[in-house]
Amino acid sequence: VNLIFSALLEARFDRSCTLVALGGGVVGDMTGFAAASYQRGVSFIQIPTTLLSQVDSSVGGKTGVNHVLGKNMIGAFHQPKCVVIDVDTLDTLEDREYSAGMAEVIKYGLLGNVDFLHYLKNNIESLMARDKTLIIEAVYQSCEDKANIVAQDELESGKRALLNLGHTFGHAIENTLGYGNYLHGEAISVGMLMAVKLSQLEDYVSADAVDQTQYLLEKANLPISISGKITASDFMAAMSVDKKVIDGNIRLILLKELGDAFICDDYQQQLLNQVINDFCQ
């Protein structure tokens, strides 16, 4: 991000300039953070080119960069002037990158839109075959669902936290194994399954809900287990270094049922430990 600041200063850009983020989530987050910070804020436009950035990071105004001690710990809320999405850019993605983006699409069904979840289950094979008509519908619905939540809670003081389903677990995987070993969507896939499993142990959802979630993730060619050596203690330590920790307590997003997520502060620690131990074996 310092390279962006240097280029802007060397070219003597003033506060009337507009930055354009053409690329994936990292490009968008970095450009947005630069726009939020340069001369205390300039305009920027998002043109996301990956599935993950099209359905998630480009919408909502979150910007930021990683720190060696935690993911997305340095950033700002700064809304783009517009988001331009062309699904033809998805043709450039490798299968692994495309699958990683599908994790965030599935997230919207799990957390608040059971009808969309059914749509994904019924069309997952065609979506993975990159049927353009279905992709457009999935991207549009994902953006609409996220925008509706962000409109109610732009600065994440309440309901917007639901969008973090699977992210506290997923960020711990990324942080512990090192950024780059897991794509973000891959880590979120495992994290969502961990969250649904904890929801089952807390008697919110049935074992069938866990099976349905796992089925959909597998159909999207996403991981459902941690590939790499992580001790339970290291995993818990990584979870505690998260921006969603409040007064030392790890706040989690769990499910009351498929399509109905909620913010949970009173989960049983021994059940959380059980889930972590199961996935870290």
N, C-alpha and C positions, 0 to 999 in steps of 0.2 A: 504493500500500500504506500510505502514511502516513495517508490518509483513514480506513482501517480501524482503524489504531492509535488515531487521535484519537477515533473514534466509541466504541471500546471503553473508552478511558480516561474520556471524558466521561460515559459511562453507568455507570462504575464496575463493569464486569464483572470477576469474579475468575477464578481458575484452574479453577473448576467449569463455566465456560461452554463451549458448543459452537458453532463456526462452521459455516455451511452454504454450500457453493459450488454455486450453481445457475447454470449457464451453460456456456460453452465452455472451451477450454484455458487462456486467459489468466485468466479468473475463477478457475478451479481452482488454477492455479499461484500466483496472487497470494493467494488465501484460504489456501491451504496454507502458504505462507511466513509469512503473518501469524499463523496458528495455531501454527506451529513456534516463532515468535519471541516472541509475546505472553506475558509473565510466564514465559518460558523453556519454553513449550509448553502449549497447550490442545487439546482434541479438535476434530476437524472431520469433516464428512461431505461426500462428493462426489456431486453429482447432475448429471452431464455431459449436455449437450443437443446437442452436435455429434458427428458420426461420429468425427472425429479424437480428441476428448476421451474418447469412450466406449471406444475401442479402445486408447488409448495413455496420454495424460497423466493420466487419473484413476486409473490402476492403477499401483501400484509405489512410491508415496511420494515421488517427486521433486517438489519445489516450488521456486519461484524467480521472479526477475524479470530482465529484460534490463538491460544497461548500454549506454551509447552506444558503448563499445569492444568489446562482445562479447555474444553471446546466452547467456542462462541462466548468467551468470557469478556471480550472487549468489543463493544459495539454500540449502536444507537438505533432508535426508531426513526426512520426517515422514509416517507412514502414516495414512490416513483410517480412522475407525472402521468405515465401510462405504462402498460405492459402489452407488448406486441408478441403474439404467439403464432408461429407457423409450424404446424405438425410435420411438414415435409422435412424439417431439420432433423427429425427423429430417424430419418433414413441413414444418417451418418453414424448412428450409435452402434457400438458393438452390443451383442446380446446381453452381456453382463450388465452394462450400463442401463440398458432398457429395463431389465428386470429390477434393478435397484430403484428406478423411478416408480415402478409398479407398486413397490412397498408403500409409498406415500399415497398412492391412489387407493389401495386397500384400506389404509388407515382411516380415510374419510368414511368408508362404509362401516367399519368397526366402531367408530367413536360416536356417530350421530345420524347415520342415514341407512337404515336397514334395507330400504328399497334399492338403494344403490349397491349395497352388499349383495343382494340377490342378483342384480344385473351383472355384477362382476363374476359371481359364481356361474351364472348361465352362459357367460360369453368369454370366460378367461382364455380358452384355447384360441379363439379368434383374435382376442386382444394380443396374445403373445405372438400370433402370426402377423401382427401389425396391420390389421384391417383398419383402414383410414377412417371409415365412417364411425366405427366403434371407438377408435382412439379419440376422435374429436368429441364425441359424447362424454367419454370418461374424463378428458381434460376439462371440458366445460363444467361438468358437474363438480369435479374436484375444486376448481377455482371458485365456483358459486358457493359451495359449502364453506370453504375457508373464508371467503369475503363476508359471508353472513355472520360468521363468528367474530371476525376481526372488527366488523362494524359495531358490534355490541361491546367490544373490549379491546380497543386498539393497543393499549399499553400493557396488556397482560396482567391486570390486577385481579382477574377472576376467570370468566368463562374461556378466554383465549388459551388458558393453560391446558384445556382439553386437547388441543392440537399437539401436545407433547406426549400423546399416547405412545409408549414404547421407547421414548427418547432418553429418559433417565437411565434405563438399562442399556440402551443402544450406545449412548455417549460413553458409558463405562467400558463397553467393549472396545470402542474406538480408542479411548484414552489409554487403556491397559495394554492392548496389543499394538498400539502405535497407529497414528493416522496413515491411511494408505493400504494397510493390510486388509481392512474391510472397507468397501464402499459404504457411504452413509446409509443408503437404503438397505443394504445387506445387514448392517448392524441394527437398524430399526426393525427389520423383519424378525430377528431373534428377540429383540426387546419387546415387541408387541406380543409375541407368543409367551414370553415370560410374564407379561402383565396379565394376559388372559388366564394363564395358569394360576397366578396368584389370586385372580378373581374367583377362580373355581375353588381353590383351597379356602377362601374366605366365604364360600357358599353363596356367592352372587350369581355365578353362571354354572351351567352344567358341564359335564365332561364332554358332551356333544359339541358345545360351543368351542372348546379347545380343539376338538377334532376338525370342526369346520374351518377354524382359523388356520390350522396346520395344513389342511388340504389345499386351501386357496393359496397359501404362501408357496407350497411345493409346486403347485400348478404354474405359478409365476416364476419358477426356477430360482426361488430364494432360499437362503439357508434357514434352517429351523434349529440349529444347534451351534455352539461356539466351537469353531475350528481353530485351535490354538490353546496353549497352556496358560490358564489363568487360575490362580488360587481364589477361593471364596473370600479370603481376607483382603486380597488386593482388589477384587471386584467391589467389595463393600466400600473400601477406601476411595475408589474412583467415583462411586456413586455419591459419596459425601462431598466431593468437590464439584458441585453442579449449581448452576444459578437458580435452580428450583428448590434448593435447600433453604428453609426458613427457620431461623432461630435454632439451627442445628438439627432440625427434623427434615428428613427426606420426604418430600411430597410426591405422591405417585398418582398416575391416572389409571384407574381400574374400570371395569365394565360391570354395570348392573345386569345387563344382558347385551347380546349382540346389537350394535347400533345405539347404545345408550351408555356413554362414558360419564364418569364423575371424578371429581378431585377427592382423593382419599388421604387423610392424615392419621387415621386411627387403625390402620392395618396391624395385624399381629406380627411382631418382629420375628418370632420363631417360624412363622409361615414364609415370610420373606427370606429368611435364612435358608429354609428348605428349598425354595425355588432356586436360589443362587447356588446352593450346593449341588442340586440336580444338574444344572446347566454348566457348572464349572468342572464336572467330573471328566 
